[in-house]
Amino acid sequence: MIVQEPLQVIVWDCLNNYEYDNAIFLAERLHAEFNSEETAFLLGTCYYRAGRINETHNLLQNISLSLPQARFLLAKCSVDLKFYKDAENALGTNMDVVVSEFGEQAPYALQLLAKIYTITERKSKAAEAYRKALSLNPFMWKSFSQLCNMGEKVEPSQVFHSSSEFSFGISTLVNLVNNSENISISSPFIPNNNSINNTVTPNNIVTRTSMPMSTSITPDSQVSVKRMHSVFSGIAPIPFSPSFGMLPMDESPAMYTPTLTDSNEQKAIPKIVNSLRAHVGQLKDAVFSPSGPRCTLGPAPRRSSRLFCTNNSSYSVKENNKSPSRKFVAPKSPSRKNKQRSVKNVKANTETNERIKNVEATTPTMTPKNSNVVGLLNLLKDLGEAYKSLAFLDCKIAIKQFKNISVKQITSPWVQTMIARAHYELAQYEPAVKVFSEIRKQYPCRTEGMDIYSTCLWHLQREAQLSALAQELVELDRNNAISWLAAGNCFSLHKERETALKFFKRAVQINPDASYAHALLGHEYSVAEETDKALASFRTAVSIDPRNYVAWYGIATVYAKQERWKSSEMQIRRALTIHPYSGVLRCQLGLAQAALGKMDRALATLERAVAFDTDNPLCRFHRASVLLRAGRPQDALPDLHHLKDMVPKESSVYYLLGKVHDKLGNSHLALMHFCWATNLDPKGMSGHVKESFDPSKPEESSERP
């Protein structure tokens, strides 16, 4: 006969030590023996952590689930498998009901529900679910970042605040921190909260219900339990039985408190382990025998006490009892004088304690551990302000805010990646590349943000660096979409269109929800003159992320190629509502306005573009081209001469200079610049030279934002 509780502890121990195959084998034995919802949840957890999502989904969907943990796991599997309706049914649609049913797990359930709403294009409900998750637990950074990415106005100072009225999620965390001195370093954190019934879950999260193994587990079956600590150092407590392997933590001076300080940590662990080993024989017969004695846990033992078993007989273990025949000697009764003194001392101590309690009740205290929680909230508030600025593409402010973070945080790879991304959004590719290259040196296995890094190298035409980056990323992880995006950018820079398209398609195949990957694929299709496929890719990108201004810009450029200038202007304005600080987007808007004959508006738009980004050569180039079309070739010359210094190897600059000099009647200068343009790009400029005397068509931008 198998006893359920010990085997559950062993399974969780295997999971905590990443021994998934062993955990699955034992969990399958347990489920075959008992076949309950609890054992199905444990087996499903093993399958899920081992990456066997289909088996988890199949196991849980065929049984009636009442446990919130099991329903949440089924919903996770359903989302991973894109069964969004099943996931929503598992969680529920009423958010207030989700909060009441899932308890401490409610913020995570709401965050998953918000993800479902986002995928199924229910933006308002997704935002509501994210906000509710944050109100329950302000440490849900993902909910905050998703709200920012959706364009929702959320104030970090209101989310990450340290008010005295914490939600149950925060009060639990504060209790965990405040009571950490009663808990072993390697044991799970367990709060001391007498107002609720605490049970330790497999994820080391304290929930409000305790469910004995001998009864059917339902949300209504609640029993009160004492605070417990594990006698298994480093083993996570089991969710459904707080008794096995757990010792009660009574408010007694003799209670067992295995606090492992720096000096005695190494000594304390072997003592606990040796104590367990010494009594394995006694426990074995009691636990694994169908008719044997029941193993009980008596009152809170002291450090030298042992676990013992009873078999309808009384047996006591006394501390420091070296001989069973040693007699107990009763203490002498105190004298009358001593009794009087002791009574007075007791009264004095009682009055003093009452005064202290009154002072504590009226005076708020801030312990060092509470200040740690407040410090974390303040850090999240600062990071939240910077991330919000970046999400709304106010990148100059974002860079300043990120650089005001503490020194330890600013050197972290995530903060550095955000700073580099802010430079990229400002079209400051050189500073972005500098930051990204430092991240690569310190964290060579990190892939986050490397797709943006490859795009920056593409803009700067750093062929050698981009080739090395793409090769390193593909060798590091061939199943990562970012690796293939870098490879696609590399071949795009070499103008090998077919190979670039192949790699971008591979990236989309690996991660079909990557909006940026679809946008890059669309740009490559656009350059290859496959406009229908380009539009399809761009529309897929904006359906995944409506705030992907790169995709909206791509749609505008495709319409410009088709000379659908009104539609192009409309789409570029949509992109500008997302990124109003982009010079590249304003350039495209100016070109559309110029093509529609709105020369004054076009020049005003291009003036603003140059003001936003004075170092961007594209803005000056397009302003010069529009000035030429407006019949002002002399005004175009300063921008073009400036561009000769900024990008001396750009053939299109010399080509446009040739057209300007031709308009001014300087035929010899015009021919000279056309020759220079042809020498710089002999394959691409011949067609332009033939059309040099017909500037009726505006220049089209092939630049990516």
C-alpha positions as CSV (number, residue, x, y, z in Angstrom):
1,M,0.0,0.0,0.0
2,I,1.3,3.5,-0.9
3,V,0.7,6.3,1.5
4,Q,-0.1,9.5,-0.4
5,E,1.5,12.2,1.6
6,P,5.1,11.0,1.7
7,L,5.1,10.3,-2.0
8,Q,3.8,13.8,-2.7
9,V,6.7,15.3,-0.8
10,I,9.2,13.2,-2.8
11,V,7.6,14.2,-6.1
12,W,7.8,17.9,-5.2
13,D,11.4,17.4,-4.1
14,C,12.2,15.9,-7.6
15,L,10.5,18.9,-9.2
16,N,12.4,21.4,-7.1
17,N,15.6,19.7,-8.1
18,Y,14.6,19.6,-11.8
19,E,14.5,15.8,-11.9
20,Y,11.4,15.8,-14.1
21,D,11.6,12.2,-15.4
22,N,11.7,10.8,-11.9
23,A,8.9,13.1,-10.7
24,I,6.7,12.0,-13.6
25,F,7.4,8.3,-12.8
26,L,6.5,8.7,-9.1
27,A,3.5,11.0,-9.8
28,E,2.1,8.4,-12.3
29,R,2.4,5.7,-9.6
30,L,0.6,8.0,-7.2
31,H,-2.2,8.8,-9.6
32,A,-2.7,5.1,-10.5
33,E,-3.1,4.3,-6.8
34,F,-5.5,7.1,-5.9
35,N,-6.8,8.6,-9.1
36,S,-8.1,11.9,-7.6
37,E,-8.1,15.5,-8.7
38,E,-5.2,16.2,-6.4
39,T,-3.0,13.5,-7.9
40,A,-4.0,14.5,-11.4
41,F,-2.9,18.1,-10.6
42,L,0.4,16.9,-9.3
43,L,1.0,14.7,-12.4
44,G,-0.1,17.5,-14.7
45,T,2.4,19.8,-13.0
46,C,5.2,17.3,-13.7
47,Y,4.1,17.0,-17.3
48,Y,3.9,20.7,-17.8
49,R,7.3,21.5,-16.3
50,A,8.8,18.8,-18.5
51,G,7.4,20.5,-21.6
52,R,4.7,17.8,-22.2
53,I,1.9,20.3,-22.6
54,N,-0.4,18.1,-24.7
55,E,-0.3,15.4,-22.0
56,T,-1.1,17.9,-19.3
57,H,-4.1,19.3,-21.2
58,N,-5.4,15.8,-22.1
59,L,-5.1,14.7,-18.4
60,L,-6.9,17.7,-16.9
61,Q,-9.6,18.3,-19.5
62,N,-11.1,14.8,-19.0
63,I,-11.8,15.3,-15.3
64,S,-14.1,17.6,-13.4
65,L,-12.0,20.3,-11.8
66,S,-12.8,22.1,-8.6
67,L,-9.3,23.0,-7.4
68,P,-8.3,26.5,-8.5
69,Q,-4.7,25.4,-9.0
70,A,-5.8,22.6,-11.4
71,R,-8.1,25.0,-13.3
72,F,-5.2,27.5,-13.7
73,L,-2.9,24.8,-15.0
74,L,-5.5,23.7,-17.5
75,A,-5.9,27.3,-18.7
76,K,-2.2,27.7,-19.1
77,C,-2.0,24.6,-21.2
78,S,-5.0,25.7,-23.3
79,V,-3.3,29.1,-24.0
80,D,-0.1,27.4,-25.0
81,L,-2.0,25.2,-27.4
82,K,-4.1,28.2,-28.6
83,F,-7.4,26.7,-27.2
84,Y,-8.5,30.2,-26.0
85,K,-12.1,29.3,-25.5
86,D,-11.2,26.4,-23.3
87,A,-8.8,28.6,-21.3
88,E,-11.4,31.2,-20.7
89,N,-13.9,28.6,-19.6
90,A,-11.4,27.2,-17.1
91,L,-10.7,30.6,-15.6
92,G,-14.2,32.1,-15.7
93,T,-15.4,35.3,-17.3
94,N,-16.5,37.3,-14.2
95,M,-13.4,38.9,-12.8
96,D,-14.8,39.3,-9.3
97,V,-15.6,35.6,-9.2
98,V,-12.1,34.9,-10.4
99,V,-10.7,36.9,-7.5
100,S,-12.9,35.1,-4.9
101,E,-12.2,31.6,-6.3
102,F,-8.5,31.8,-7.0
103,G,-7.5,33.6,-3.8
104,E,-3.8,34.3,-3.7
105,Q,-3.5,33.0,-7.2
106,A,-6.0,35.5,-8.5
107,P,-3.5,38.1,-9.9
108,Y,-1.9,35.4,-12.0
109,A,-5.3,34.1,-13.2
110,L,-6.3,37.6,-14.1
111,Q,-3.1,38.2,-16.0
112,L,-3.6,35.0,-18.0
113,L,-7.2,36.1,-18.7
114,A,-6.0,39.5,-19.9
115,K,-3.6,37.7,-22.3
116,I,-6.6,35.7,-23.7
117,Y,-8.6,39.0,-24.1
118,T,-5.6,40.6,-25.9
119,I,-5.2,37.7,-28.4
120,T,-8.9,37.6,-29.1
121,E,-8.9,41.4,-29.7
122,R,-10.9,42.5,-26.6
123,K,-8.6,45.3,-25.6
124,S,-10.9,47.0,-23.1
125,K,-11.4,43.8,-21.1
126,A,-7.7,43.0,-21.3
127,A,-6.8,46.4,-19.8
128,E,-9.4,45.9,-17.1
129,A,-8.0,42.5,-16.2
130,Y,-4.4,43.8,-16.1
131,R,-5.4,46.7,-13.9
132,K,-7.3,44.4,-11.5
133,A,-4.2,42.1,-11.3
134,L,-2.0,45.0,-10.5
135,S,-4.5,46.3,-7.8
136,L,-4.2,42.9,-6.1
137,N,-0.5,42.5,-6.5
138,P,1.7,45.5,-7.5
139,F,4.6,43.2,-8.1
140,M,3.0,42.0,-11.3
141,W,5.4,43.8,-13.6
142,K,4.2,42.0,-16.6
143,S,0.7,43.4,-16.2
144,F,2.1,46.9,-15.9
145,S,4.4,46.6,-18.9
146,Q,1.6,45.2,-21.0
147,L,-0.7,48.1,-20.1
148,C,2.0,50.5,-21.2
149,N,2.6,48.5,-24.5
150,M,-1.2,48.7,-25.1
151,G,-1.1,52.5,-24.8
152,E,-3.1,52.6,-21.6
153,K,-2.4,55.5,-19.3
154,V,-1.2,54.0,-16.0
155,E,0.5,55.9,-13.3
156,P,3.5,54.1,-11.7
157,S,3.2,56.2,-8.5
158,Q,-0.4,54.9,-8.0
159,V,0.5,51.3,-8.8
160,F,3.8,50.9,-6.9
161,H,2.8,52.7,-3.7
162,S,3.6,51.8,-0.1
163,S,0.3,52.6,1.5
164,S,-0.7,51.0,4.8
165,E,-3.7,49.3,3.3
166,F,-2.2,46.5,1.4
167,S,-4.2,44.0,-0.6
168,F,-4.0,40.4,0.5
169,G,-1.1,39.7,-1.9
170,I,1.0,42.4,-0.4
171,S,0.0,41.6,3.2
172,T,1.1,38.1,2.6
173,L,4.5,39.3,1.2
174,V,5.0,41.6,4.2
175,N,4.2,38.7,6.6
176,L,6.7,36.5,4.8
177,V,9.4,39.1,5.2
178,N,8.6,39.9,8.8
179,N,8.5,36.3,9.9
180,S,11.6,35.2,7.9
181,E,13.6,35.1,11.1
182,N,11.5,32.1,12.2
183,I,12.2,30.1,9.1
184,S,15.2,28.2,7.9
185,I,17.2,29.8,5.0
186,S,16.6,26.8,2.8
187,S,13.0,26.3,3.9
188,P,10.0,27.9,2.3
189,F,8.7,31.2,3.7
190,I,5.5,30.8,5.7
191,P,3.7,33.8,7.1
192,N,2.3,34.2,10.6
193,N,-1.2,35.4,10.0
194,N,-3.7,34.3,12.6
195,S,-6.6,35.9,10.8
196,I,-6.5,33.3,8.0
197,N,-6.0,29.6,7.6
198,N,-2.7,29.1,5.9
199,T,-1.7,26.3,3.7
200,V,1.6,26.0,1.8
201,T,1.2,25.5,-1.9
202,P,3.7,23.8,-4.2
203,N,4.9,27.2,-5.4
204,N,5.7,28.3,-1.9
205,I,2.7,30.6,-1.9
206,V,0.5,30.7,1.2
207,T,-3.2,30.2,0.4
208,R,-6.2,30.6,2.6
209,T,-7.5,27.1,2.8
210,S,-6.2,23.9,4.2
211,M,-7.5,20.7,2.8
212,P,-7.0,17.3,4.5
213,M,-6.1,14.4,2.3
214,S,-8.8,12.1,3.7
215,T,-11.6,14.2,2.4
216,S,-12.7,15.4,-1.0
217,I,-11.1,18.8,-1.8
218,T,-13.5,21.6,-2.6
219,P,-13.2,25.3,-2.3
220,D,-15.6,25.1,0.7
221,S,-13.7,22.6,2.7
222,Q,-11.6,24.7,5.0
223,V,-10.0,23.7,8.3
224,S,-7.7,25.7,10.5
225,V,-4.2,24.7,10.8
226,K,-1.2,25.8,12.9
227,R,1.8,27.5,11.4
228,M,4.2,24.9,10.2
229,H,7.9,24.6,9.2
230,S,9.4,21.8,7.2
231,V,11.7,19.3,8.8
232,F,13.0,18.6,5.3
233,S,15.5,21.4,4.6
234,G,15.0,22.6,1.1
235,I,11.9,20.5,0.3
236,A,8.8,22.4,-0.7
237,P,5.7,21.7,1.3
238,I,2.9,19.8,-0.3
239,P,-0.3,21.7,-1.1
240,F,-3.0,19.4,0.3
241,S,-1.5,18.0,3.6
242,P,0.1,20.4,6.0
243,S,0.9,17.7,8.5
244,F,3.4,15.3,6.8
245,G,6.9,16.4,7.4
246,M,5.8,19.7,9.0
247,L,6.3,20.6,12.6
248,P,3.9,23.0,14.4
249,M,5.2,26.4,15.2
250,D,3.4,27.2,18.5
251,E,3.9,30.4,20.3
252,S,6.1,28.6,22.9
253,P,9.6,29.3,24.1
254,A,10.4,25.6,23.6
255,M,9.3,25.5,19.9
256,Y,11.6,24.2,17.3
257,T,13.0,27.2,15.2
258,P,15.7,26.0,12.8
259,T,17.1,29.4,12.0
260,L,20.3,28.9,10.0
261,T,22.6,31.8,10.6
262,D,25.9,32.3,8.7
263,S,27.8,30.7,11.6
264,N,25.8,27.5,12.3
265,E,24.2,26.9,8.9
266,Q,26.6,24.1,7.9
267,K,26.2,22.5,11.4
268,A,22.4,22.7,11.6
269,I,21.7,21.0,8.2
270,P,23.6,17.7,9.0
271,K,21.9,17.5,12.4
272,I,18.5,17.7,10.8
273,V,19.4,15.2,8.1
274,N,21.0,12.7,10.6
275,S,18.0,13.0,12.8
276,L,15.7,12.1,9.9
277,R,17.9,9.2,8.9
278,A,18.0,7.8,12.4
279,H,14.3,7.4,12.5
280,V,13.6,6.3,8.9
281,G,13.3,2.7,10.2
282,Q,10.7,3.7,12.8
283,L,8.8,5.7,10.2
284,K,9.0,3.0,7.5
285,D,6.9,0.4,9.3
286,A,4.4,3.0,10.5
287,V,3.9,4.7,7.2
288,F,4.1,2.0,4.6
289,S,2.3,-0.8,6.6
290,P,-1.4,-1.2,5.9
291,S,-2.0,-2.4,9.5
292,G,0.9,-0.8,11.3
293,P,0.8,2.0,13.8
294,R,-0.1,5.5,12.7
295,C,2.7,8.0,12.8
296,T,1.8,11.1,14.7
297,L,3.4,14.3,15.4
298,G,3.1,15.3,19.0
299,P,3.4,18.7,20.7
300,A,6.1,21.0,19.5
301,P,9.4,19.2,20.3
302,R,12.6,20.9,21.4
303,R,15.9,20.6,19.5
304,S,16.9,17.3,21.0
305,S,13.5,15.8,20.7
306,R,12.6,13.2,18.1
307,L,9.6,12.2,16.0
308,F,8.0,9.2,17.4
309,C,5.2,6.7,16.7
310,T,2.5,5.5,19.0
311,N,0.8,2.2,18.9
312,N,-1.9,2.5,21.5
313,S,0.7,3.0,24.2
314,S,2.1,6.0,26.0
315,Y,5.7,6.7,25.3
316,S,7.6,9.9,26.1
317,V,10.9,11.3,25.0
318,K,12.6,13.6,27.4
319,E,15.2,16.1,26.5
320,N,18.8,15.1,27.4
321,N,17.6,11.8,28.8
322,K,20.7,9.7,28.6
323,S,19.5,6.8,30.8
324,P,16.0,5.2,30.9
325,S,16.4,4.5,34.6
326,R,17.2,8.0,35.5
327,K,14.8,9.3,38.1
328,F,13.0,12.6,38.0
329,V,13.8,14.9,41.0
330,A,11.0,17.3,41.9
331,P,12.2,20.9,42.4
332,K,12.1,22.4,45.9
333,S,9.3,24.8,46.7
334,P,10.3,28.4,47.0
335,S,10.3,30.2,50.4
336,R,7.5,32.5,51.4
337,K,9.8,35.6,50.9
338,N,10.7,34.4,47.4
339,K,7.0,33.9,46.6
340,Q,6.1,37.4,47.6
341,R,9.0,38.8,45.5
342,S,8.0,36.8,42.5
343,V,4.4,37.9,42.8
344,K,5.5,41.5,42.8
345,N,7.8,41.0,39.8
346,V,5.0,39.3,37.9
347,K,2.6,42.3,38.6
348,A,5.3,44.8,37.6
349,N,6.1,42.9,34.4
350,T,2.4,42.6,33.5
351,E,1.9,46.4,33.9
352,T,5.0,47.1,31.8
353,N,3.8,44.7,29.1
354,E,0.4,46.4,28.9
355,R,2.0,49.8,28.6
356,I,4.3,48.6,25.8
357,K,1.3,47.0,24.0
358,N,-0.6,50.3,24.2
359,V,2.4,52.2,22.8
360,E,2.8,49.7,20.0
361,A,-0.9,49.9,19.1
362,T,-0.8,53.7,18.7
363,T,2.7,54.1,17.2
364,P,3.3,52.9,13.6
365,T,6.6,51.1,13.3
366,M,8.7,50.6,10.2
367,T,10.9,47.5,10.6
368,P,14.0,47.0,8.4
369,K,12.2,44.2,6.6
370,N,9.1,46.4,5.9
371,S,11.5,49.0,4.5
372,N,12.9,46.4,2.1
373,V,9.4,45.9,0.7
374,V,8.9,49.7,0.4
375,G,12.3,50.0,-1.2
376,L,11.3,47.4,-3.8
377,L,8.1,49.3,-4.5
378,N,10.1,52.5,-4.9
379,L,12.5,50.8,-7.3
380,L,9.5,49.5,-9.4
381,K,8.0,53.0,-9.4
382,D,11.2,54.5,-10.8
383,L,11.6,51.7,-13.4
384,G,7.9,52.1,-14.2
385,E,8.2,55.8,-14.9
386,A,11.1,55.2,-17.3
387,Y,9.4,52.2,-19.0
388,K,6.2,54.2,-19.4
389,S,8.1,57.0,-21.1
390,L,9.8,54.4,-23.4
391,A,6.5,52.7,-24.2
392,F,5.0,56.0,-25.2
393,L,8.2,56.7,-27.2
394,D,9.2,59.8,-25.3
395,C,12.7,58.4,-25.6
396,K,14.8,61.3,-24.5
397,I,13.0,61.5,-21.2
398,A,13.2,57.7,-20.9
399,I,16.9,57.7,-21.2
400,K,17.3,60.3,-18.5
401,Q,15.0,58.4,-16.2
402,F,16.8,55.1,-16.7
403,K,20.1,56.7,-16.1
404,N,18.8,58.0,-12.7
405,I,18.2,54.5,-11.5
406,S,20.6,53.2,-8.9
407,V,24.1,52.2,-10.0
408,K,23.5,48.5,-9.4
409,Q,20.3,48.5,-11.5
410,I,21.6,50.7,-14.3
411,T,24.4,48.2,-15.0
412,S,21.9,45.3,-15.3
413,P,21.3,44.0,-18.9
414,W,17.6,44.7,-18.9
415,V,18.1,48.4,-18.1
416,Q,20.9,48.7,-20.6
417,T,18.7,47.0,-23.2
418,M,16.0,49.6,-22.5
419,I,18.5,52.5,-22.9
420,A,19.7,51.0,-26.2
421,R,16.2,50.6,-27.5
422,A,15.4,54.2,-26.6
423,H,18.4,55.3,-28.7
424,Y,17.1,53.1,-31.6
425,E,13.7,54.7,-31.4
426,L,15.4,58.1,-31.7
427,A,17.3,56.8,-34.8
428,Q,20.5,57.3,-32.8
429,Y,21.9,54.1,-34.1
430,E,25.6,54.7,-33.1
431,P,24.9,55.1,-29.4
432,A,22.5,52.1,-29.5
433,V,25.1,49.9,-31.1
434,K,27.6,50.9,-28.5
435,V,25.3,49.9,-25.6
436,F,24.3,46.7,-27.4
437,S,27.9,45.7,-28.0
438,E,28.7,46.1,-24.3
439,I,25.7,43.8,-23.5
440,R,27.0,41.2,-25.9
441,K,30.4,41.3,-24.3
442,Q,29.1,40.8,-20.7
443,Y,26.2,38.6,-21.5
444,P,27.0,36.6,-24.7
445,C,24.1,34.2,-24.2
446,R,21.5,36.9,-23.9
447,T,19.2,37.3,-26.9
448,E,16.7,39.9,-25.7
449,G,16.9,43.0,-27.8
450,M,19.4,41.5,-30.3
451,D,16.8,41.9,-33.1
452,I,16.9,45.6,-32.5
453,Y,20.7,45.5,-32.4
454,S,20.8,43.8,-35.8
455,T,18.5,46.5,-37.3
456,C,20.8,49.2,-35.9
457,L,23.7,47.5,-37.6
458,W,21.6,47.3,-40.8
459,H,21.0,51.0,-40.7
460,L,24.7,51.7,-40.2
461,Q,25.7,49.2,-42.9
462,R,28.1,47.4,-40.6
463,E,28.3,44.2,-42.7
464,A,31.1,42.5,-40.7
465,Q,29.5,43.1,-37.3
466,L,26.1,42.1,-38.5
467,S,27.4,38.9,-40.1
468,A,29.2,38.0,-36.8
469,L,26.2,38.7,-34.7
470,A,23.9,36.6,-36.9
471,Q,26.2,33.7,-36.9
472,E,26.7,33.8,-33.1
473,L,22.9,34.0,-32.5
474,V,22.1,31.1,-34.9
475,E,24.8,28.9,-33.3
476,L,23.5,29.9,-29.8
477,D,19.8,29.0,-30.4
478,R,18.4,27.9,-33.8
479,N,14.9,27.8,-32.3
480,N,14.8,31.4,-31.4
481,A,13.1,33.8,-33.8
482,I,15.5,36.6,-32.9
483,S,18.4,34.6,-34.3
484,W,16.8,34.3,-37.7
485,L,15.8,38.0,-37.7
486,A,19.4,38.9,-37.3
487,A,20.3,36.5,-40.2
488,G,17.6,38.0,-42.3
489,N,18.9,41.6,-41.7
490,C,22.4,40.4,-42.6
491,F,21.4,39.1,-46.0
492,S,19.1,42.0,-46.5
493,L,22.1,44.3,-46.1
494,H,23.9,42.2,-48.7
495,K,20.9,42.6,-51.0
496,E,20.4,38.9,-51.2
497,R,16.6,39.2,-51.2
498,E,15.6,35.5,-51.5
499,T,17.8,34.4,-48.6
500,A,16.7,37.3,-46.5
501,L,13.0,36.4,-47.1
502,K,13.7,32.8,-46.3
503,F,15.2,33.7,-42.9
504,F,12.5,36.2,-42.0
505,K,9.9,33.5,-42.9
506,R,11.7,31.2,-40.6
507,A,11.5,33.7,-37.7
508,V,7.7,34.1,-38.3
509,Q,7.3,30.3,-38.4
510,I,9.1,29.9,-35.0
511,N,7.2,32.8,-33.3
512,P,4.0,33.7,-35.2
513,D,3.1,36.2,-32.5
514,A,6.2,38.3,-33.1
515,S,4.8,41.5,-34.5
516,Y,8.3,43.0,-35.3
517,A,9.2,39.8,-37.3
518,H,6.1,40.3,-39.5
519,A,7.0,43.9,-40.0
520,L,10.6,43.1,-41.2
521,L,9.3,40.5,-43.5
522,G,6.9,43.0,-45.0
523,H,9.7,45.5,-45.6
524,E,11.7,42.9,-47.4
525,Y,8.7,42.0,-49.6
526,S,8.2,45.7,-50.3
527,V,11.9,46.1,-51.4
528,A,11.4,43.0,-53.6
529,E,8.4,44.7,-55.2
530,E,6.0,42.0,-53.9
531,T,3.5,44.6,-52.7
532,D,0.6,42.2,-52.0
533,K,2.7,40.0,-49.8
534,A,4.2,43.0,-48.1
535,L,0.7,44.4,-47.3
536,A,-0.4,41.0,-45.9
537,S,2.7,40.9,-43.6
538,F,2.2,44.4,-42.4
539,R,-1.5,43.8,-41.6
540,T,-0.6,40.7,-39.7
541,A,1.9,42.7,-37.7
542,V,-0.7,45.4,-36.7
543,S,-3.3,42.8,-35.9
544,I,-0.9,41.3,-33.3
545,D,0.3,44.7,-32.0
546,P,-1.9,47.7,-33.1
547,R,0.9,50.1,-31.8
548,N,3.5,48.7,-34.1
549,Y,4.3,51.9,-35.9
550,V,6.9,50.2,-38.1
551,A,4.2,48.2,-39.7
552,W,1.9,51.2,-40.2
553,Y,4.8,53.0,-41.9
554,G,5.3,50.0,-44.1
555,I,1.7,50.1,-45.3
556,A,2.2,53.8,-46.1
557,T,5.3,53.1,-48.2
558,V,3.5,50.4,-50.1
559,Y,0.7,52.8,-50.9
560,A,3.3,55.3,-52.0
561,K,4.8,52.9,-54.4
562,Q,1.3,52.3,-55.8
563,E,0.9,56.1,-55.9
564,R,-2.1,55.9,-53.6
565,W,-1.0,59.1,-51.8
566,K,-4.2,59.8,-49.9
567,S,-4.2,56.3,-48.3
568,S,-0.4,56.7,-47.7
569,E,-1.0,60.0,-45.8
570,M,-3.7,58.4,-43.7
571,Q,-1.6,55.5,-42.7
572,I,1.4,57.6,-41.9
573,R,-0.7,59.8,-39.7
574,R,-1.8,56.7,-37.8
575,A,1.8,55.8,-37.3
576,L,2.6,59.4,-36.0
577,T,-0.1,59.1,-33.4
578,I,1.9,56.3,-31.9
579,H,5.4,57.8,-32.4
580,P,5.1,61.6,-32.7
581,Y,8.8,62.1,-32.2
582,S,10.0,60.2,-35.3
583,G,11.7,62.2,-38.0
584,V,11.5,59.2,-40.4
585,L,7.7,59.1,-40.1
586,R,7.4,62.9,-40.6
587,C,9.6,62.6,-43.7
588,Q,7.2,60.1,-45.2
589,L,4.2,62.3,-44.3
590,G,6.0,65.2,-46.1
591,L,6.5,63.2,-49.2
592,A,2.8,62.2,-49.3
593,Q,1.7,65.8,-48.8
594,A,4.1,66.9,-51.6
595,A,2.7,64.3,-54.0
596,L,-0.8,65.6,-53.2
597,G,0.4,69.1,-54.2
598,K,0.4,70.4,-50.6
599,M,3.9,71.9,-50.9
600,D,3.6,74.4,-48.0
601,R,2.4,71.7,-45.6
602,A,5.0,69.3,-46.9
603,L,7.9,71.8,-46.3
604,A,6.5,72.6,-42.8
605,T,6.3,68.9,-42.0
606,L,9.9,68.4,-43.2
607,E,11.1,71.4,-41.2
608,R,9.6,69.7,-38.0
609,A,11.3,66.4,-39.0
610,V,14.7,68.1,-39.2
611,A,14.1,69.9,-35.9
612,F,13.2,66.6,-34.2
613,D,16.2,64.8,-35.6
614,T,19.0,67.1,-36.8
615,D,21.5,64.3,-37.2
616,N,19.2,62.1,-39.4
617,P,20.4,62.5,-43.0
618,L,17.1,61.1,-44.4
619,C,15.2,64.2,-43.1
620,R,17.6,66.6,-44.9
621,F,17.6,64.6,-48.0
622,H,13.8,64.6,-48.4
623,R,13.6,68.3,-47.5
624,A,16.1,69.0,-50.3
625,S,14.1,66.8,-52.8
626,V,10.8,68.6,-51.9
627,L,12.5,72.0,-52.2
628,L,13.6,71.0,-55.7
629,R,10.1,70.0,-56.6
630,A,8.7,73.2,-55.2
631,G,11.0,75.1,-57.7
632,R,13.5,76.2,-55.0
633,P,16.7,74.4,-56.1
634,Q,18.9,77.1,-54.6
635,D,17.4,76.5,-51.1
636,A,18.1,72.7,-51.5
637,L,21.9,73.2,-51.9
638,P,22.8,73.7,-48.2
639,D,21.1,70.5,-47.1
640,L,22.8,68.5,-49.9
641,H,26.3,69.9,-49.2
642,H,25.7,69.1,-45.5
643,L,24.8,65.6,-46.5
644,K,28.0,65.2,-48.6
645,D,29.9,65.6,-45.3
646,M,27.5,63.3,-43.3
647,V,27.3,60.4,-45.8
648,P,30.1,60.9,-48.3
649,K,29.5,57.5,-49.9
650,E,25.8,57.8,-50.5
651,S,25.2,57.8,-54.2
652,S,21.6,59.2,-54.0
653,V,23.0,62.4,-52.5
654,Y,25.2,63.0,-55.6
655,Y,22.4,62.1,-57.9
656,L,20.1,64.7,-56.3
657,L,22.9,67.2,-56.4
658,G,23.2,66.6,-60.1
659,K,19.5,67.3,-60.6
660,V,19.7,70.5,-58.6
661,H,22.7,71.8,-60.6
662,D,20.8,70.8,-63.8
663,K,17.9,73.0,-62.7
664,L,20.3,75.8,-61.9
665,G,21.8,75.5,-65.4
666,N,25.1,74.2,-64.2
667,S,25.4,71.4,-66.8
668,H,29.1,70.6,-66.1
669,L,28.5,70.3,-62.3
670,A,25.4,68.2,-63.0
671,L,27.3,65.8,-65.2
672,M,30.1,65.6,-62.6
673,H,27.8,64.6,-59.8
674,F,26.0,62.1,-62.0
675,C,29.3,60.5,-62.7
676,W,30.2,60.3,-59.0
677,A,26.8,58.8,-58.3
678,T,27.4,56.2,-61.0
679,N,30.8,55.3,-59.7
680,L,29.5,54.8,-56.2
681,D,26.6,52.6,-57.4
682,P,27.1,51.5,-61.0
683,K,24.2,49.0,-60.9
684,G,21.6,51.2,-59.3
685,M,22.1,54.7,-60.7
686,S,21.9,54.2,-64.5
687,G,18.2,54.3,-64.5
688,H,18.2,57.4,-62.3
689,V,20.6,59.2,-64.6
690,K,18.3,58.7,-67.6
691,E,15.5,60.2,-65.6
692,S,17.6,63.1,-64.2
693,F,15.8,65.7,-66.3
694,D,12.3,64.5,-65.3
695,P,11.9,65.2,-61.6
696,S,8.1,64.9,-61.8
697,K,8.0,61.9,-59.5
698,P,8.9,62.3,-55.8
699,E,11.6,60.4,-54.2
700,E,10.3,57.3,-52.4
701,S,11.8,56.3,-49.1
702,S,13.2,52.8,-48.7
703,E,14.3,53.5,-45.1
704,R,13.0,51.5,-42.2
705,P,11.9,53.5,-39.1
